[in-house]
């Protein structure tokens, strides 16, 4: 059913007040004319009761008139949090044009972001083939004994690969939360743990995952694996023998801890290695761009990441995200 205009609702509330209070006064005068002996009762009781009744009725009418504005606010919050892509529902005639303009703006933004992310992906894909060819050249240089040249080129190739990963993550972070995105933390963590155990097989690391099976966050699966993968890789680099992944729902947020038993990180470096845009050779050795990527992606989804001292003496990375409800 088409909603009445907001003006009509407010005018109706004002009319209820006016007619109600005026009518109560007219009734009181009529009663006094016929029964003057009831003056003290009518003078005080009837106008007060009638006035309260009609004031309450008027408030209900006005409250109902303002309900679409509260509904609009809640749906704007849903769009901001990534739970929906549009402002759905019917609104008063004064508000409907604004809602239509906002939906058009959201759709245009979505198209532009999709184009930007697609272009970033195309660029990354275009660069990966030349890098693979250069990697083959490195192997040939090593085979011919040009070890120093091969090592230098390998370092530069690795830096270029990190930059590609960085800019792809930046593009996704700029795109923000995807409406309806969800990912199971336990599934992602266990899959990544198996991968890391193979990558660091020579160190015989123990990677334990203590995450409830129903722990789901409002993040795309690709972005959750990007964040957890970087945190796990960083933990495995510095761990002596053990890495632990834990997750729990704490109030209105999911807290994911990735902890190692390594030597730890100086407190003065914790914020620096998370700072946006820090290069590997400007931060703590081995930190790379991974932690900064995690920070950017977490903030894009309304979350955060922080580094603390692990109970085992190493570093505990705490990733905070919104649960999918």
C-alpha positions, 0 to 999 in steps of 0.5 A, a space after each residue: 500500500 502506498 504510504 501517505 506523505 509525511 506532511 499528511 501524517 504530521 497535519 493529521 497529528 496536529 488536527 487530532 490535538 486541536 480537535 480533541 482539546 477543542 472538543 473537550 472544551 465544548 463538551 465541558 461548556 455544554 455540560 456546565 450549561 445543563 448542570 451548573 452544580 457539576 462545575 467543579 468536576 467538569 472544570 477540572 476532570 473532564 478537560 484533563 482526561 480528554 486532553 490527555 487522551 487526545 494528546 496521546 492519540 496525536 503523539 501516536 499519529 506523529 510517531 507513525 509519521 516519523 517511522 519511515 525516517 527511522 526505517 530509512 536510518 536503519 537501512 542506511 546503516 545496513 548499506 554502510 555495514 555491507 548487509 545490503 546494496 540498496 535502500 529497499 521499501 516504500 517511503 513518504 512522497 517527500 522522502 522517496 525522491 531522496 531514496 531514489 537518488 541514493 540508490 542511483 548513487 550506490 549503483 553507480 559507485 558499485 559499477 565504478 568500483 567493479 571496473 576499478 577492481 577488474 582493471 587492477 586484476 587485469 594488470 596483475 594478470 598481465 604482469 604475472 606472465 612476464 614475471 614467470 618468464 623472468 623467473 625461468 631466466 633466473 633458473 638458467 642464470 643459476 645453471 650457468 653459474 651466474 649466482 650473484 646476478 640470479 640472486 639480485 634478479 630474484 630479489 627484485 622479482 619477489 619485490 614486484 610480486 609483493 607489490 602486485 599483491 599489495 595493490 590488488 589488496 588495496 583495490 579490494 579494500 577501496 571497494 569496501 565490504 561486499 553486501 551479503 559477504 560471508 566466510 567461515 573462519 574455521 574452514 579458512 583457518 584449517 585450509 591455510 594451516 595445512 598449506 603453511 605446514 607444507 610450506 614450512 615442512 622443514 621446520 616441523 611446525 605445529 599449527 593448531 586451529 581452535 575455532 568453533 565450526 559455526 564461526 562466520 564473519 561478514 567478509 568475502 572468503 577471498 579477503 578472509 584468506 588474504 588476511 589470515 594467510 598473511 597473519 599465519 605466514 608471518 607467525 610461521 616465519 618467527 615461530 620456534 615450534 608452534 603457532 595457534 589460531 583461536 577465534 571467539 564471539 565477544 559481544 558484537 564482534 568476532 576476535 581471531 588470534 594468531 599467536 606464535 612462540 617466537 622471540 616476539 617484537 619490540 613494542 615500539 615496532 608493533 604500530 610501525 609494521 602495521 602502518 599503511 605503505 611501509 615497505 619491507 626494508 623500512 620495517 622490521 626484518 621479514 615483516 613485508 607488506 603482509 601486515 599492512 595489507 591485513 590492516 587495510 582489508 580489516 578496516 574496509 570491513 569495519 574491523 581492526 588488527 592489533 599486535 600484542 605479546 603472545 602468552 608463549 612469548 612471541 607475537 599475537 595478532 588480534 584480528 577483529 571482524 563483524 559476525 555474519 548474523 
